[in-house]
């Protein structure tokens, strides 16, 4: 199974809550690592477990943050945009409704917000 299919399947399985995870490079291959969502309001937010992040970072190079929007499109909320820029990792947002995802680059978002 590809990581692309995996992030969509995982998002569907986490319904009605937001899914979250990390994309990481392992021996030059991109792999998806599921993470525990420790946000207080899991239906509308996500917060990756710090324990999951540390465990993944110990064995791979984190290259992106994945989370889902259980309803609506795979567009950034203002909070997503701010966090993407602050954390400086690409955001991969999955729309469960549309069964697709979009990628947002923090450097591009930063350029747009400075205009």
Secondary structure, DSSP 8 states (H G I E B T S, - for coil): --HHHHHHHHHHHTTTS--EEEEEEETTEEEEEEE-B--SSTTT---B-HHHHHHHHHHSEEEEEEEEESSS-S---HHHHHHHHHHTSEEEEEETTTTEEEEE-HHHHHHHHT-
